[in-house]
C-alpha cells in the first residue's frame, strides 16, 4: 500500500507541472523539515493465535529521539492567485517504545493485567495529506485561508509483552499468556477541514505560521495543529514550530486516543 501511495504522488506531479507551464501565474514552494514527536496513546490488538484475550497496550510518552529510528518529512504547495494545492508527506518509524499492558479484552469483558515486567512496542506509519486552500483574508499583517481535503494514514504496530502471570478471562476459559507478541496494521482515510495562515510581526521579517484542521471518516476524530515562528528571506523561510497530530478510532480499531506531538524545524524554498 505504501509503494502505491508514493507512486501516485510521483504521477500526480506530472500533470501539475504541465499545467504550470501552460498557464502563467503559478508559484511553487517546497519544505523539507524535521519533526521529533513523542508518541502517546493506546494500541488495541486482535487476540493472538491460540489465546482468547486481546491486549490493550499503553505507549509513551518517551524522550525525543530515544526511539525514533527513521523519519522523512516533505511538504509542497502550488499556488495561483487565491487558490492553492497543498500536500504533506510524513514517514515515521519508532522501535522499542516503553509500553505497558493496561488490560486485556476478552470479547467485551476487560480484565486488568498482572504486573507488567517489561513491554515494548514498535510503530511505523506513513501519513499523506492532500488538500485545496483558498485565501479568505489577505491583510498586510495577517492571512486566513480555508482548507479542505483528505488525510491518509497507514500504520503498522507490534508489541512484545512480559507480565508477571497469565491473565485469565471471566470464568477462566480464556487466557492471555504471561509473555508473547502481537501485531496489527490499519489504513485510515479521513476528510478534513481547517484554517491556516500567518501573522507578521510588524514591519520585520519575523512571522508566526498557524494551522488547524479537524476531520473524520476512517477514524472517529482526527485533528492536527501547528503553531510556530518563522523568518523570511529572499529565497524562502526558516520555520520552527510545535506540531500535534491526533487520532482516535472506533472501539475495535488499532489507535485509541493516540497523539504524536513535538517540535518541528524546516526551510521553505519558493520558486
LINSULFEN-V619544 format. One record per helix or strand. SS is the DSSP state (a for helix, b for strand). FROM is the first residue (numbers start at 0). LEN is the number of residues. If there is no record, write none. Layout:
BEGIN
<<SS:FROM:LEN> <SS:FROM:LEN>>
END
This chain:
BEGIN
<<a:1:21> <b:26:18> <b:53:6> <b:67:13> <b:82:24> <b:108:4> <b:115:1> <b:118:20> <b:141:22> <b:166:2> <a:169:3> <b:174:2> <b:178:22> <b:205:12> <b:220:12> <b:235:13> <b:254:16>>
END
